[in-house]
Structures are given as C-alpha cells and as structure tokens.
Amino acid sequence: MLIILCLVLMLRAVCTYGLHFEAKTVDIGQNVTLACSRPPSKQGTSLYWIRLISGSWPEVLGETYDFDYDGVNETPHMTTKQEPGTFILKIKKAELTDTGVYYCMKVNSVQLNMEFVTGSFLRVKEPEPDITEVIQVPLSDPVHPGDSVALQCSVLFDSQNKTCPADHRVFWFRAGSGESHPSLLYSDRNSADKCESSPAARSTHRCFYSFSKNVSSSDAGTYYCAVAACGEITFGNGTRLDIEDLSMWDLQKANTALFVSCAALAASLIVRTEESLVYSVATFTKKKGKRKENTRPAGEETVYSRARQL
C-alpha cells in the first residue's frame, strides 16, 4: 500500500497519455457514482480508487481484483465494490470536502507496473442563494439632529434554478468615519415591509425592508443593508447619512417662526376674550311719593354694574 501511495505521488510529474479523464459537477447532498472498467485478466492485477485533494496526502478509498470478488469496502459516506465488468465508487450525499480528483488505478504487483484507467475531477457545488441584488435608496432631504430617518432597501429574489431554500435574514450595519469595521445595528428574519411579484417571471419577486431611528450628530456614516442566505451574505450599495448641524441662520429663522406663532396665539386669545364677555344688568325702579305734585311717571334706568368673563 505504501508503494502505491508513493507511485501516486509521482503522478503529477508523469504524463498520463491516453488516460480517460472527465469532469463532473454535482450539488451538495447529491449521490455520486464513479465507474472504472474491469476487464478480466489472468495477470493477478489489483484495482484501486484513489482520491487526491489539494493540501492532503493521496487517500486509498477501496481495492478489488481483476477476478470476480464479493468484497465491499464501505464507510458511512463511501462505498467501493465490484459490479459486472466494473469497479465502482459511490459517494453518499456529497459534501464540499469531497471536491477533488479521483483516479482508478490498475497495479500489477508481479511486474511492478501500474496503469491509470480513468480519472475524474469531482466538483461539489455550493448551494446558490436566490438573492439577485440588494439596492438601497439614497436620502433626498437633509437630516438634522433629532430628525426621524427611515432607511430603505429592496431585495430581488429569483428562485429559478436555485438550490437554496428561501430562508434568509436581513442585517443593518453602520460604518462610521474612522471606524475599521462596520457595527451591527439590527437584524431580522423574513419580515419584509411588503413584497411584489414580477408579472413577467413568476420565479422572481422583490421585497422591501426599512430601518428607522431618531438620529443625533454621532449617527453620521454609511448604512448598509445586507441579506444572509445559504452561508453567504450580500451587501447593498450603502446609504450615506450626513447629519447637518443647525446654523445661526437656521436658529434665527426658527426663533422668528416661534415668535410669530406666539404672537398669533396671543391675538387669538384676545379675540376670544372679547367675544366671551357677558354683561350683568341691574334695574332700578323709582317708587311713587305721597305728594302728587312732585310725582313723575315711573321710569326705568339701565346701569351696567360689572362685567364677568366666561
């Protein structure tokens, strides 16, 4: 076995002329079968499946003979065995670590020669997320301390020919000036404000996400919307948030507006006060005297005695 491994190490320096080589790409979790022809022979040769992975020593996965043999090399993940006229390697639920070069090698231990019967480059493809793009909308109005700001981003999903489930998470990051790494502000799972399906393609739809906060001068920076799915994270183009401090002119305008508002309110109160005055009336009646010559017709005089405000 050690001799075989040493011979395999020489493989990279030996031209394998006439070797049948193929490339195969499979999805993660898919079952894989590699086959090697096994013609009958009377020379007492052995067949081996060997795997080469970058950065690792060659690994012998299984052995059989040119004559019919019922022996099976089996692990929970791989199986090598004979089938009529072939020597096969089965990989159960391929993993990313299975990516590599697989050789079927014939060795004659008597004549001490070897032959590479077939070779396969196996690539196990990572799951592809259904996220096509993440777009952030820039702010149009200036922002001042104390304002409430709503940042928005839209995510386009395309589920056609994608192997990853739709489960995803949305993150909001802020990269401030002078900071080496962005800081995480908020994360949420599958909670879009609204989603719209494309009438042209049923497999695509766009979802909208927002993040709101009351800002201060220290909140200036670039805010990123990021969507994580299938072990990958896709960032948006970022939204720049600049906080503009109020100038003396802005403060003067604000004070003028406040003064005008107070004057208008005071005038309104005065008008309402005048309209709400209610007058009390006192009536005095003169009595008739005993002397007729001094009597005058009884008259009534109206005198305002006091005013009460409601």
HELIX and SHEET records of a PDB file:
HELIX    1   1 LEU A    2  LEU A    9  1                                   8    
HELIX    2   2 MET A   10  ALA A   13  5                                   4    
HELIX    3   3 LEU A   96  ASP A   98  5                                   3    
HELIX    4   4 SER A  217  ASP A  219  5                                   3    
HELIX    5   5 MET A  248  GLU A  275  1                                  28    
HELIX    6   6 LYS A  292  ASN A  294  5                                   3    
SHEET    1   A 5 HIS A  20  ASP A  27  0                                        
SHEET    2   A 5 ASN A 113  LYS A 125  1                                        
SHEET    3   A 5 GLY A 100  ASN A 108 -1                                        
SHEET    4   A 5 THR A  45  LEU A  52 -1                                        
SHEET    5   A 5 GLU A  59  TYR A  65 -1                                        
SHEET    1   B 4 VAL A  32  SER A  37  0                                        
SHEET    2   B 4 THR A  86  ILE A  91 -1                                        
SHEET    3   B 4 MET A  78  GLU A  83 -1                                        
SHEET    4   B 4 ASN A  73  GLU A  74 -1                                        
SHEET    1   C 4 ILE A 131  GLN A 136  0                                        
SHEET    2   C 4 SER A 148  ASP A 158 -1                                        
SHEET    3   C 4 THR A 204  ASN A 214 -1                                        
SHEET    4   C 4 LYS A 194  SER A 197 -1                                        
SHEET    1   D 4 SER A 183  ARG A 189  0                                        
SHEET    2   D 4 ARG A 169  ALA A 175 -1                                        
SHEET    3   D 4 GLY A 221  ALA A 229 -1                                        
SHEET    4   D 4 GLU A 232  PHE A 235 -1                                        
SHEET    1   E 4 SER A 183  ARG A 189  0                                        
SHEET    2   E 4 ARG A 169  ALA A 175 -1                                        
SHEET    3   E 4 GLY A 221  ALA A 229 -1                                        
SHEET    4   E 4 THR A 239  LEU A 241 -1                                        
SHEET    1   F 2 LEU A 277  THR A 285  0                                        
SHEET    2   F 2 GLU A 300  GLN A 309 -1                                        
END                                                                             
